[in-house]
Amino acid sequence: MSRLELAPGVAVIDEGLTVYLAPLPDGPIAVLDDIAASIFRLAVEGAAETLADRARADFDPPGADVAEDVERFIAGLIALGLLVRVP
């Protein structure tokens, strides 16, 4: 299984409802709130392969098929250099 983690040199500040991510020292700062912050937290807390299943509980309506949306969001964070996928 693979997992997701902060990319080297990325700082994070978690303020509860909002998460701030920035590659140091020059940024830019990414601001994640609501569901984006929740998915980010789930992403760095467990296996990448189970992320969509773990995130599904946060979506309305419950049980919605969110796998594509979650993967697209994570791909965006990886493209911005904020997250990396590790084996």
Residue pairs with C-beta under 8 A, 6 or more apart in sequence:
1 47
1 48
1 49
2 47
2 48
2 49
2 85
2 86
2 87
3 44
3 46
3 47
3 48
3 85
3 86
4 43
4 44
4 48
4 51
4 74
4 83
4 84
4 85
4 86
5 44
5 83
5 84
5 86
6 12
6 21
6 44
6 82
6 83
6 84
7 23
7 81
7 82
7 83
7 84
8 84
9 23
9 24
10 21
10 22
10 23
10 24
10 81
10 82
10 83
11 21
11 22
11 23
11 24
12 19
12 20
12 21
13 19
13 20
14 20
14 37
14 41
17 33
17 34
17 37
18 31
18 32
18 33
18 37
19 31
19 32
19 33
19 36
19 37
19 40
19 41
20 29
20 30
20 31
20 32
21 29
21 30
21 32
21 40
21 77
21 82
22 28
22 29
22 30
23 81
23 82
30 77
30 80
30 82
32 40
35 58
35 59
36 73
38 55
38 58
39 51
39 55
39 58
39 70
39 73
39 74
40 77
42 51
42 54
42 55
43 51
43 74
43 77
43 83
44 83
46 54
48 74
48 85
51 70
51 74
52 66
52 67
52 70
52 71
55 66
55 70
56 62
56 63
56 64
56 66
59 66
74 83
77 83
78 84
78 85
